[in-house]
Amino acid sequence: MKHWGADIAAWVASLRSSVFTVVVVVSVIAGALILSPNISTYVQQQREIAQLRESVKQHREAVEQIDAERSRWKDPAYVRAQARDRLSYVLPGETQLSVISDVVLPVESQEKTHAELTRVERNWAKDLLASVVTSGTAIPDTPSTDEAARSTP
């Protein structure tokens, strides 16, 4: 133990401390203390800038997707295809087939399907008008204000 103590004492004794050495050491420590908040702020700002750049990149990709979708909607063939798929529209002369009971038959099934298809005759304009008239003339199920007043004590 004394051996280590003697080595440390010899090392401390060998150090020549001057005013200049003390000033330099104090200056380095003060500089580190002064600059550490600025360095942490710089690192935090660089991290935020990286996050914002990633966000901008994602938003640009979203805008590009929306622009591509908008350009597809400018194509009459795409609009026609979407109307056929989403709204079940057909061109004049075509026959629309509707699956009423969608039953998936296993491959090994012995049931036979019918070769004859049924045609559904629908007048969408008549159905729309009937829906509007029905909704406009329906009687609400809510109690009237007189009944509500009578039911409360």
Secondary structure as UniProt FT lines:
FT   HELIX           2..14
FT   HELIX           19..73
FT   HELIX           76..87
FT   TURN            92..93
FT   TURN            107..108
FT   HELIX           124..137
FT   HELIX           145..151
//
